[in-house]
Amino acid sequence: QVQLVESGGGLVQGGGSLRLSCAASGIIFGDSTMGWYRQVPGKQRELVATVTSGGSTNYADSVKGRFTVSRDNAQNTVYLQMNSLEPGDTAVYYCNLHISAWNYWGKGTLVTVSS
């Protein structure tokens, strides 16, 4: 059974930093594309960043230059380093694992940025 467990969310002041982690189990992690998405109430879930099995990354325009996605295949973990946080970054952040035709999601971790 595939499990994705996020951690690292919390309350931070604007301009601060947080690092999210997502630990995967039950799947061959190294062959997957990993991603972070976020969602606020009443809005669609949106892409934040992805990293492929080969290490190529992709970012939403709104987080470019502030967020960095990385992965540690030995630890089956993907990270999201978030710097210069803004109140607009407040959301529930979800970890995603995509492999072949399958998508798996974590339960999410709340990030709240105060002004």
Buried (B, 14 or more C-beta within 10 A) or exposed (E): EBEBBBBBBEEBEBEBEBEBBBBBEEBEBEEBBBBBBBBEEEEEBEBBBBBBBEEEBBBBEEBEEBBBBBBEBEEBBBBBBBBEBBEEBBBBBBBBBBBEEEEBBBEBBEBBBEE
